Structures are given as C-alpha cells and as structure tokens.
Amino acid sequence: MRDDIHFMSLPHGFLDELRTRTSLAAVVGRKVMWDNRKSNQGKGDMWAPCPFHQEKTASFHVDDRKGYYYCFGCHAKGDAISFVKETENVNFIEAVEILARESGMTMPARDPKAQEKADRRTQLADVMEQAVNHYNLQLKTAAAAEARAYLERRGLDEAALSRWDIGFASDQRQGVFTHLTGKGTAADLVIDAGLAAKPDDGGAPYDRFRGRIIFPIRDARGRAIALGGRAMDPNARAKYLNSPETELFDKGRSLYNHGPAREAAGKGQPLIVAEGYMDVIALAEAGFGASVAPLGTAITEGQLQLLWRIAPEPIIALDGDTAGLRAAMRLIDLALPMLEAGKSLRFCIMPMGQDPDDVIRAGGSAAMQKLLDQAQPLVALLWQRETEGKNFDSPERKAALDKSLREAIRKITDPSLRAHYGEEIKRLRWDLFSTKPRQFQTGRARFAPPAAPTPGAKQSLLAASAGDASTRLREAVILAVLTRHPDLLTEFEVELEAIAASDPETDGIRRGLFRHATAGAELAEKLSADIGAETLETFLGQSHIAIVPAVRDAQDKEQARMCLAEELAKLAAERGAEQEITDAVQDIDHMVDEGLTWRLGQTAQAREKATRGNTEDKTEYETAPSGAKISRTERQSFNALLDEIEYSKPNRTTR
C-alpha cells in the first residue's frame, strides 16, 4: 500500500504531534557517529557520514529543529519517519508505530474516511485564505480609518501591514459570510472554518469577527488556519478574540508566527515567547524575528514541545504586571516534568506595567536586547516564587520552604538534572539563611586576621587554585593518564563524566577525550588538532604530571588502571567530604549535637582513608633509647650487620 494511503488513514494532527515529540537527531544518532567538530548540538545542526552510502566525510546533515535530513553526497532526504523506513526496512505505518512507541503515543485506529477529511481540510484552508484577502481589502476602506490610525500609532507602516497580512472586519453582521457565499463558497464551509456562526434561534449565520483588526494565524507551513481579532470598540466584551477550534485549528498546538520564527531561530536568533500579536510584530519589526505568541492562552504542553523543537532554551518575555507574573509561575509547574538536559526556559520579565512593544517604542531594540541579556533561568524564577515576600523567621516556616522546594524539584524526571537543581537550591538556601562569619575570641585576645600573602605565595599553585590545588592536580593526572592510555577511556567513562574540570585547559582536554573516545592510537593526534599540539605538550610536560609512572610508560596498562582507580577514588572522597562539611556548616547555624560531630568525624576518617589509598604504613615500630621510633625489621637487620662486622675483624680478641 502506498504511503499516501497510509497517511490518509491516520487521524488529523497525529503525525504533527508525533513529529513534535520526536527528535530526529536522537533517531539518526542510533545509526551514525556525529562529527563533533562540524556539528552544533545546541542549535540542532548535526553532521555525520551518510548511513545510506559508503563515505568517510561528514556530508549527511540533520536539522533537528526542522526535523529534516539531507545528504550532500547521495542526496537522500526526509524526516524521522522516512529515516526509520529506510534504515529498518519497514513500511510507512510500521515506521510510525516504532516512533509512536518510543514517544509514548498510542497508535490510533485506522480512519477509513481519512481521505475525505483531508480533502475537507484543504477546502477549509482555501476558504480561510479567501477571507484573509477580503479582510486585507477592507483595511483600505473608509470604514477602517480608525483602525489604520491605531496601527499607525503602533508604528506599523503600509509595508509592515502587508508583511503581516493585517486586515479589518467591518462592523457588519454578514460581511465576510455574504462575500464568500456570493463567490460560490458553501455556507457550511464558512461556518466550519470558524468565520461565521449559527445563532441558537436558527436564524441566518453571522460573522464572528466584526469591528476588529484582523491578524491571520498560520501554521508552520504557512497555511492560514485561524484569525485573531482586536476590537476597536473599547466597550467590547473581549478586547481580543480568536477563532474557535476547528478541523484546521488546534489552539493548544499552534503558535502565532510559527514558520518565520522557526526560520529565524535556525539562523541563530533567540526564540522569544511574547503574550500577544502586537508584541510579536513589534519584536520582529525591531529585528527579533524568532518571536512567537501562544494565542492568548497560557502556554500548553503541546506548545512547549513546539517551542523546544524550534530552540532548546526559549526566552519567555512576559508583561510586567500581575497577570504576566502569574503566567510565568504557572509555566514553571508545566515545564518542570518536561525538562531535559539541554531543554529548559529562561524568563525575561518586562518592567512594571510594560510589554515588549512598550519597551521597544520607548528605548528601541537596544533596550529590549538589554532585558533579554538579563533573562533568568527557570530555577531562579522557581526560587523567587517560593521565597518572595515571605518571612522565614521560624523553623516551621523554613521547613515549609524546604518541603515546597522538594515537591517542585521532585517533578523533574531526569535524575542528573534533578540533582543539579537540588545543588542550586541548596546554594540559594545557604545564601538566604547563612549568617555573617562569627568573630571568635579568648579572653581579651581576639584572633587577628591573616597576614597579606607575599608576592611569591600569590603565584603559587595553591593560591592560583583558590584553595583547590589538590583537586586540580588529581584532575590533571587523571586526564594525562587517559591521554596516554586511551583504551581505558570506556572503562572509566562514568567516573570521567563526574569530573567538571575547573581549569579551562584541563576541561578542554576532558571534552576532547569524550569527543574522540573511539580514536584509539590516533587520540593524541586528534587532541592536538582540537586544543593545539603545543598546549597538549605543555600540559603533559608539567612536573607534577611528567613524574607519574603511568604517564611516562604508555605500555603498562595495569599500572595505569590502578593509578586511575586510586586517583578517581581520592577525588570522589575529597568532593564528598567537602559537600558533607558544607551541609554540616549549614546545620551548625541551627543546632549542634553529637550527631553532627559524629558526621564530621566519620567524614574526616573516610577522607583520610581514601587519600591514603594503597600507601598505608603497616610497619611495626620499636622505641629506641633516645625515644625515637625505628622499624623493627630495620633494627633487626642493623643488629645483624653489626654482628657480621664484629666477627669479621682480623684481630678479634676472644674473651
């Protein structure tokens, strides 16, 4: 059976939702090895050798935001469904079933009338386009003089009105209905497109949009699917009115300016989510082309998935009023369970009483850019929601804060991301509740501040490392050993992921090791290409690295394995101890008890045991007459040597 017949048998909107939920890069990534030098994962711009023909160069391109792939060698192209079809050797509907199962979607029953419904949607889209043209012409009439004046005051000239297809619905009961039916369009099509409605008393249909400025709403492919209308009458029951949901229009899965914003975001512009049509138009006209709006409703789960298909970190630019802040706070709860590594939100709250259009008209694009640059991550807004305007002057109130934050973070399904949120919340909590450092004194003598460091001390490794020299040394040794023994990378990959090198140079080497984990003997060459041969040589030539046996000897794999295991264990112990001490210091402000001192004691013992590693001194000692300790074995050997010397003297006298 042909693919188009399969396609028509599926309900409207199912494939669109499937493509929204599916990451093409993730699907393709199971079959190819990405070229990390050529790819830009943050923008969904991925390159790899083509899986459809034999080649060594990365000519196969995946645009994850648009959901399409293309090979510049063999010219293969398509989307996630066609990729699964070709690589798994299945038909269209089987490919859809595979992707639906992976996306957690239930395959719908076949619809025998699907072709008929598709033809119906095509007719409705044509009716909508005719209506848009009609409204465009109406904006040029005398009846629209007030609307044109309003749009001019908002800074839109004739060219902008044309770019955005803005029109006007005259205040007539059957304006567009009479126009379309007069051209031969069936009345039921005008009604089903959402342009007209039937009264409850069974009378003649009437226009839904009257006395309003019209903003066409288009899908990602550019088809007119709905309308938004801004009332000219200040006493109108609704200032803004959208089309009802129809066979064409699903409000919860549509975005205003979707297609153009996706294209602009693909060219590197930040994706901005505003509240209304005029905000989007003002942003785009000011140079922020990747701007969308959620059609007058709170952002839905479907819209959030659409946003993440366009860009990994959309900026939510909400009005600086109570409603805008409330919308931002609601969005937090929607987003938390959906967050993934590389998929989040930032929030840009406008000044009080202003929206993006106000900001741009008052200060131009520079003023808007400044606000966007100050956008806060989601975790900051979560903290603000739970703490702003509240008093935490009692243990009960502090406990209530902890509970609400734990419940919020628990919604995050990604374990790694949940852990990072916990760490950031812990830091913010420490900043909120920590007191100023206490001043200790004994009798009249107060502890004096430490003397200023000497110039030599300032240049030392300890000073340069901000008290973290041991950690940096261990990180450097671990990375150097792996550079010399690349075949151990896979064995210690998990532990290596836990290292977040604080030094830019060592972090560059760490990332390079991950990038070229399968390079084998060519690893050093590829690292040199990434960070520079001189940089790599300097790194490996540092005195504290060059003396490590596992670095000097590239053949002794077992020695290298033992070195890595020991250094990674010590590093984990040090960091665990630091975290335990940090937590304990926070607890000291609340209550000191035997449990706290026991925790610190256990931490110290664990750290001491780990850092001793395999070098624990098991020697048995004796005390010499002088009081000094001497190894029992060494003393016995020394006594034996003295006896041997005594008996070997040539003039020895026997007593």
C-alpha positions in Angstrom: 0.0 0.0 0.0 1.3 3.4 -0.9 2.5 5.8 1.8 -0.1 8.5 1.0 -2.9 6.0 1.6 -1.3 5.1 4.9 -1.0 8.8 5.7 -4.7 9.4 5.0 -5.7 6.6 7.3 -4.3 8.4 10.3 -6.4 11.0 12.2 -5.6 14.7 11.6 -2.9 16.0 13.8 -1.5 12.7 14.9 1.6 12.9 12.6 2.2 16.5 13.5 2.2 15.6 17.2 4.5 12.6 16.5 7.0 14.8 14.7 6.8 17.4 17.6 7.6 14.7 20.2 10.3 13.0 18.1 13.9 14.3 18.0 15.3 13.4 14.5 18.9 13.8 15.9 18.1 11.1 18.5 16.6 8.8 15.9 19.5 9.3 13.5 22.1 9.2 16.3 21.4 5.5 16.8 22.8 4.8 13.3 25.6 7.3 12.9 28.6 8.7 14.7 28.3 12.5 14.8 31.2 14.7 13.6 31.7 16.8 16.7 33.9 19.4 15.0 31.3 20.1 12.4 28.2 19.7 14.5 26.5 22.3 16.7 24.3 20.3 19.1 23.0 23.5 20.8 21.4 24.6 17.5 20.3 21.1 16.4 22.7 21.3 13.5 24.3 17.8 13.2 26.7 16.3 10.7 27.8 12.7 10.2 29.0 10.3 7.5 25.9 9.2 5.5 24.3 5.9 6.6 22.9 5.3 3.1 26.2 5.2 1.2 29.8 4.5 1.9 31.9 7.6 2.7 34.5 8.9 5.1 33.5 12.6 5.1 30.5 14.0 7.1 28.2 15.0 4.3 24.9 13.9 5.9 23.2 16.9 7.6 20.4 16.7 10.2 18.4 19.9 11.1 16.8 18.7 14.3 14.7 21.9 14.7 13.0 21.5 11.3 13.0 17.7 11.5 14.7 17.0 8.1 17.9 15.4 6.9 19.7 15.7 3.6 22.9 14.1 2.3 25.0 16.3 0.0 26.6 13.1 -1.4 23.8 10.7 -2.4 21.0 13.3 -2.0 19.0 11.2 0.4 16.4 13.4 2.3 13.4 13.0 4.5 12.2 13.1 8.1 12.2 10.8 11.1 9.6 8.5 9.5 11.4 8.1 6.2 14.7 7.5 8.1 13.2 4.7 10.1 11.6 3.3 6.9 14.9 3.2 5.1 17.2 2.0 7.9 14.8 -0.5 9.5 13.4 -1.8 6.2 9.8 -1.3 7.2 6.8 0.4 5.6 5.3 3.8 6.4 2.8 2.7 9.0 5.4 0.4 10.7 7.8 3.3 11.0 5.1 5.4 12.5 4.3 2.7 15.0 8.1 2.4 16.0 8.3 6.2 16.6 5.0 6.4 18.4 6.0 3.6 20.8 9.3 5.4 21.5 7.5 8.7 22.1 4.9 7.2 24.4 2.0 7.7 22.0 -0.8 5.3 21.4 -1.4 4.3 17.7 -4.9 5.4 16.7 -7.3 3.1 14.9 -7.3 3.5 11.1 -9.8 6.0 9.8 -11.5 4.9 6.6 -12.8 8.4 6.0 -9.3 10.0 6.4 -9.0 10.9 2.7 -12.4 12.6 2.8 -11.4 14.6 5.9 -8.1 15.6 4.3 -9.9 17.0 1.3 -12.3 18.8 3.6 -9.3 20.5 5.4 -7.9 21.5 2.1 -11.2 23.2 1.3 -11.3 25.0 4.7 -7.8 26.3 4.2 -8.7 27.7 0.9 -11.8 29.4 2.4 -9.6 30.9 5.2 -7.2 32.3 2.6 -10.1 34.0 0.7 -11.2 35.5 4.0 -7.7 36.9 4.7 -7.7 38.6 1.3 -11.1 40.0 1.9 -10.1 41.5 5.3 -6.9 42.9 3.7 -9.0 44.9 1.2 -11.4 46.0 3.9 -8.5 47.7 5.8 -8.1 50.1 2.9 -11.8 51.3 3.0 -13.1 54.4 4.7 -14.8 52.2 7.4 -11.3 51.2 8.6 -9.9 54.8 9.0 -9.8 54.5 12.8 -8.1 51.0 12.6 -5.5 52.4 10.3 -4.8 55.3 12.6 -4.5 52.9 15.5 -2.0 50.8 13.6 0.0 53.8 12.6 0.2 54.9 16.2 1.6 51.5 17.0 4.4 52.1 14.5 3.2 49.9 11.6 3.5 51.4 8.1 1.9 50.1 5.0 4.8 47.7 4.2 4.5 46.2 7.7 0.8 45.8 7.3 1.4 43.9 4.1 4.1 41.7 5.6 1.8 40.6 8.4 -1.4 40.3 6.2 -3.2 42.5 8.7 -6.8 43.2 7.8 -10.1 44.7 9.1 -13.5 43.2 9.7 -16.2 45.8 9.2 -19.0 46.1 11.8 -21.5 44.2 9.6 -23.5 41.2 10.7 -22.8 39.2 7.5 -19.8 40.9 5.9 -17.4 38.1 5.2 -20.3 35.5 5.0 -22.0 37.4 2.2 -18.7 37.9 0.4 -17.7 34.3 0.4 -21.1 32.7 -0.3 -21.5 35.3 -3.1 -18.4 33.8 -4.7 -19.8 30.3 -4.6 -18.4 29.1 -1.3 -20.7 26.7 0.6 -22.2 28.2 3.7 -21.2 25.2 5.8 -17.5 25.7 4.8 -17.6 29.3 6.0 -19.1 28.2 9.3 -16.8 25.2 9.8 -13.7 27.4 9.1 -14.8 29.4 12.2 -15.6 32.6 10.2 -19.3 32.6 10.9 -21.7 31.0 13.4 -25.3 30.0 13.6 -27.5 31.7 16.2 -29.3 29.5 18.7 -32.7 30.5 17.3 -31.9 29.0 13.9 -31.6 32.3 12.1 -29.2 33.3 9.4 -25.4 32.8 10.2 -23.5 35.9 11.4 -19.8 36.9 11.2 -17.7 36.0 14.3 -15.4 39.0 13.7 -17.0 42.4 13.5 -15.4 45.8 14.1 -12.0 44.3 14.7 -8.4 44.5 13.3 -7.7 41.0 11.9 -4.4 39.1 12.5 -4.2 35.9 10.4 -2.8 32.9 12.3 -0.8 30.5 10.1 0.6 27.0 10.7 4.3 26.1 10.4 3.8 25.6 6.6 2.3 29.0 6.1 -1.4 28.0 5.7 -4.0 30.3 7.2 -5.7 28.2 9.8 -7.4 30.8 12.1 -7.8 34.5 12.9 -7.2 36.8 15.8 -9.2 40.0 16.1 -8.6 43.1 18.2 -11.8 45.1 19.0 -11.9 48.8 18.1 -14.8 49.4 20.5 -13.3 49.9 24.0 -16.6 48.6 25.5 -16.4 45.3 23.6 -16.9 42.2 25.8 -13.5 40.8 24.6 -10.6 43.0 23.6 -9.0 40.1 21.7 -11.0 37.3 20.0 -9.6 34.1 18.4 -11.2 31.7 16.0 -12.9 28.7 17.7 -11.2 25.3 17.4 -11.9 23.8 14.0 -10.7 20.9 11.8 -7.8 23.2 10.9 -7.1 25.0 14.2 -6.0 23.4 17.4 -5.2 26.3 19.7 -3.1 24.3 22.2 -0.8 23.1 19.4 -0.4 26.4 17.4 1.9 29.4 17.7 1.5 32.8 16.1 4.3 33.5 13.7 5.5 29.8 13.9 7.0 29.4 10.4 9.0 32.7 10.2 10.2 32.3 13.8 11.5 28.8 13.2 13.4 30.1 10.2 14.9 33.0 12.1 15.9 30.7 15.1 17.6 28.4 12.6 19.9 31.4 11.7 20.9 31.9 15.3 18.3 34.4 16.7 17.0 33.7 20.2 13.5 32.4 20.4 11.2 34.8 22.3 7.8 34.0 23.5 5.5 37.0 24.0 1.9 37.3 25.0 0.1 38.8 22.1 0.1 39.6 18.4 1.3 43.1 18.6 4.2 42.1 20.9 5.3 39.6 18.3 5.0 42.1 15.5 6.9 44.8 17.4 9.7 42.3 18.3 10.0 41.0 14.7 10.0 44.5 13.2 12.7 45.5 15.7 14.9 42.7 14.5 13.9 39.9 16.8 12.5 37.7 14.1 12.3 34.5 16.1 9.3 35.7 18.1 6.0 33.8 18.7 2.9 34.0 20.9 0.6 31.3 22.4 -2.6 32.8 21.0 -4.0 34.4 24.1 -3.9 31.4 26.4 -1.4 30.0 28.9 1.3 28.0 27.2 0.2 24.4 26.8 2.3 21.2 26.9 1.9 20.9 23.1 3.1 24.5 22.6 6.1 23.9 24.9 7.1 20.9 22.8 6.8 23.0 19.7 9.0 25.7 21.2 11.7 23.2 22.1 11.6 21.9 18.5 12.5 25.4 17.4 15.1 26.2 20.1 16.5 24.4 23.2 16.1 27.4 25.5 13.2 29.8 24.6 13.0 33.1 26.4 9.6 33.8 27.9 9.1 37.5 27.7 6.0 38.3 29.8 4.3 41.6 30.6 5.5 43.3 33.8 2.2 43.1 35.6 0.4 40.7 38.0 -1.1 38.6 35.2 2.3 38.3 33.4 4.0 37.1 36.6 1.1 34.7 37.4 1.5 33.2 33.9 5.3 32.8 34.4 4.7 31.0 37.8 2.1 28.6 36.2 4.5 27.8 33.4 7.1 26.6 35.9 4.9 23.7 37.1 4.1 22.8 33.5 7.7 22.8 32.4 9.4 21.0 35.4 8.3 17.4 34.5 9.2 18.1 30.8 12.8 19.4 31.4 15.7 17.5 29.9 19.4 18.1 29.6 19.7 20.9 27.0 15.9 21.8 27.1 14.9 24.5 29.5 13.4 28.0 29.7 14.6 31.5 30.6 12.4 34.2 31.8 12.6 37.9 30.8 10.0 39.9 32.9 9.3 43.3 31.5 9.4 46.5 33.7 6.2 47.0 35.7 3.3 48.0 33.5 5.1 47.4 30.2 5.1 44.8 27.5 7.7 44.2 24.8 6.0 46.6 22.4 6.2 49.4 25.1 9.9 48.6 25.8 10.8 48.8 22.1 8.8 52.0 21.4 10.4 53.7 24.4 14.0 52.5 24.1 14.4 50.7 20.7 15.8 47.3 20.1 18.8 48.0 22.3 16.5 48.4 25.4 14.9 45.1 24.6 18.2 43.3 24.0 19.4 44.5 27.4 16.4 42.9 29.0 16.9 39.7 27.1 20.5 39.5 28.1 19.4 39.6 31.8 16.9 36.7 31.3 16.8 34.4 34.4 17.0 30.6 34.3 13.9 28.7 35.4 15.5 27.7 38.7 15.8 31.4 39.7 12.2 32.0 39.0 11.2 28.9 41.0 13.2 30.2 43.9 11.6 33.7 43.6 8.1 32.1 43.6 8.8 30.2 46.7 10.5 32.9 48.7 9.5 36.4 47.5 7.5 38.4 50.1 7.7 35.6 52.7 9.2 35.6 56.2 11.3 32.6 57.3 11.8 33.6 60.9 10.9 30.2 62.4 11.9 26.6 62.0 8.4 25.8 60.8 8.5 28.3 58.0 11.9 27.2 56.9 10.7 23.6 56.9 7.7 24.6 54.8 10.0 26.2 52.3 12.1 23.1 52.1 9.0 21.0 51.6 7.6 23.1 48.8 11.0 23.2 47.0 11.4 19.4 47.4 8.0 18.8 45.9 8.8 21.1 43.0 12.2 19.5 42.2 10.7 16.0 42.5 8.7 16.7 39.4 11.9 16.7 37.3 12.2 13.2 35.8 15.8 13.5 34.6 17.9 12.3 37.6 21.0 14.3 36.6 19.0 17.4 36.1 17.1 16.9 39.3 20.5 16.7 41.2 21.8 19.9 39.6 18.5 21.7 40.6 19.0 20.4 44.2 22.5 21.7 44.3 21.5 25.2 43.1 18.6 25.3 45.5 20.9 24.3 48.3 23.3 27.2 47.3 20.4 29.7 47.2 19.1 28.4 50.6 22.6 28.9 52.1 22.8 32.5 50.8 19.3 33.2 52.4 19.9 31.6 55.8 23.6 31.9 56.4 24.7 34.4 59.0 27.8 36.7 58.9 31.0 34.9 60.0 31.3 34.9 63.8 34.2 36.6 65.5 36.0 34.3 67.9 37.9 35.5 70.9 39.5 34.0 74.0 39.6 36.4 77.0 40.8 39.7 75.7 42.7 38.3 72.8 40.8 38.4 69.5 42.1 36.3 66.6 44.0 38.5 64.3 43.3 38.4 60.5 45.9 36.5 58.5 48.8 38.5 57.1 48.7 39.5 53.5 50.2 37.0 51.1 53.6 37.5 49.8 54.2 38.0 46.0 55.6 34.5 45.8 52.6 33.0 47.6 50.3 34.7 45.2 51.9 33.0 42.3 51.9 29.5 43.9 49.7 26.7 42.7 47.7 26.8 46.0 46.9 30.5 45.6 46.1 30.2 41.9 43.8 27.3 42.6 41.7 29.3 45.2 42.3 26.6 47.8 41.5 23.7 45.3 45.0 22.7 44.3 44.7 19.1 45.3 41.6 18.6 43.2 43.1 20.3 40.2 46.3 18.2 40.5 44.3 15.0 40.6 42.1 16.0 37.6 45.2 16.8 35.6 46.9 13.5 36.4 43.7 11.5 35.6 43.3 13.2 32.2 47.0 12.9 31.4 46.9 9.1 32.1 43.9 8.7 29.9 45.6 10.7 27.2 48.5 8.2 27.3 46.2 5.1 27.7 43.1 5.9 25.5 42.0 2.2 25.6 41.0 2.7 29.3 38.5 5.5 28.4 35.5 3.3 28.1 36.3 1.5 31.4 36.4 4.8 33.4 33.8 6.7 31.3 31.2 7.1 34.1 33.8 8.4 36.6 35.2 10.7 34.0 31.7 12.2 33.4 31.6 13.2 37.1 34.7 15.4 36.6 33.9 19.0 35.9 37.4 20.3 35.5 37.8 23.8 37.0 40.7 24.8 34.8 39.8 25.7 31.2 42.8 23.9 29.8 42.1 20.6 31.5 38.4 20.9 30.8 39.2 21.3 27.1 41.2 18.0 27.3 38.4 16.3 29.2 35.9 17.3 26.5 38.3 16.2 23.8 38.6 12.8 25.4 34.9 12.3 25.2 34.8 13.6 21.7 37.4 11.2 20.5 36.8 8.2 22.8 37.0 5.8 19.9 40.0 7.2 18.2 42.4 4.7 19.8 46.0 5.3 18.8 45.0 8.5 17.0 43.7 10.1 20.1 46.8 12.3 20.7 46.7 13.5 17.2 43.0 14.4 17.4 43.5 16.1 20.7 46.4 18.1 19.2 44.1 19.2 16.4 41.5 20.3 18.9 43.5 22.2 21.5 46.8 22.6 19.8 49.9 20.4 19.8 51.9 23.0 21.9 49.2 23.2 24.5 49.0 19.4 24.8 52.8 19.1 25.0 52.9 21.8 27.7 50.2 20.1 29.7 51.9 16.6 29.6 55.3 18.2 30.4 54.2 19.8 33.7 56.5 18.5 36.5 53.6 17.0 38.6 52.4 15.1 35.6 55.6 14.1 33.9 56.8 12.2 37.0 53.7 10.0 37.2 54.8 6.5 36.1 51.6 5.8 34.3 52.2 8.9 32.1 55.9 8.1 31.5 55.1 4.5 30.5 52.5 4.1 27.8 52.8 0.3 27.8 52.0 -0.6 31.4 48.2 -0.7 31.2 47.7 -2.4 34.6 49.8 0.4 36.3 47.7 3.0 34.5 44.4 1.3 35.6 45.5 1.2 39.2 46.6 4.8 39.1 43.2 5.9 37.6 41.2 3.9 40.1 43.1 5.3 43.0 43.1 9.0 41.9 39.4 8.9 41.0 38.5 7.4 44.4 40.5 10.1 46.1 38.9 12.8 44.1 35.4 11.4 44.9 36.3 11.2 48.6 37.6 14.8 48.7 34.4 16.1 47.0 32.2 14.0 49.2 33.9 15.4 52.2 33.6 18.9 51.0 29.9 18.5 50.4 29.4 16.9 53.8 31.2 19.7 55.6 29.2 22.3 53.6 26.0 20.7 54.7 27.2 20.4 58.3 28.2 24.1 58.4 24.7 25.0 57.4 23.3 22.8 60.2 25.7 24.4 62.7 23.6 27.6 62.4 20.6 25.7 63.7 21.7 23.1 66.2 25.0 21.5 67.3 24.6 18.0 68.7 26.5 14.7 69.0 25.1 13.6 65.7 26.7 16.5 63.9 30.1 16.0 65.4 29.9 12.2 64.6 29.1 13.1 61.0 32.2 15.3 60.8 34.3 12.7 62.5 33.2 10.0 60.1 33.8 12.3 57.1 37.3 13.0 58.3 38.1 9.3 58.7 36.7 8.4 55.3 38.7 11.2 53.6 41.9 10.2 55.4 41.3 6.5 54.5 40.7 7.4 50.8 43.6 9.8 50.4 46.0 7.2 51.9 45.0 4.9 49.1 47.3 1.9 48.9 50.2 3.6 50.6 49.0 2.9 54.2 52.1 2.4 56.5 51.8 -1.1 58.1 55.3 -1.1 59.5 55.8 -2.3 63.1 57.9 0.1 65.2 60.0 -0.1 68.4 61.1 2.8 70.6 64.9 3.4 70.7 66.6 4.5 74.0 66.6 8.0 72.6 62.8 8.0 72.3 62.8 7.9 68.5 60.7 5.3 66.7 62.5 2.8 64.5 61.2 0.0 62.3 61.5 -3.4 64.0 62.6 -5.0 60.7 65.2 -2.3 60.1 66.6 -2.6 63.6 66.9 -6.4 63.4 68.8 -6.0 60.0 71.0 -3.4 61.5 71.9 -5.6 64.6 72.7 -8.5 62.2 75.0 -6.2 60.2 76.9 -5.1 63.4 77.4 -8.7 64.4 78.8 -9.6 61.0 81.2 -6.7 61.2 82.3 -7.6 64.7 83.1 -11.2 63.8 84.9 -10.3 60.6 87.6 -8.2 62.4 91.1 -9.8 61.8 92.4 -9.1 65.4 89.3 -10.0 67.2 90.0 -11.0 70.8 88.1 -13.8 72.4 87.1 -13.2 75.9 
